[in-house]
Amino acid sequence: MLEQGVEESVRRLNNRRIDPFTGNEYSVELNPPKTEEIANRLVQRKEDESAIVKKRYNIWSSNV
C-alpha cells in the first residue's frame, strides 16, 4: 500500500520533467539534468500539474 500523502505526491510529480528529445525523465529537485541544454528543453506533462495530481490522488484514495 502506498503510504505517501497528497502533498508529497503533488511535490514529486510537480517537479517531474520530460525531455521530449530523448524521453528521459528528470526531477528538477532530486535528479536535475546535467547540462543547461537539456534543462532548457524539458517540459512538464499536463497530468503532473498540481490540480490534476490532487484530483487523481483523491480518486485513487477513495478506491483503496
Beta strands, then each sheet from edge to edge (+ up, - down):
strand 1: 16-18
strand 2: 25-27
sheet 1: 1+ 2-
end
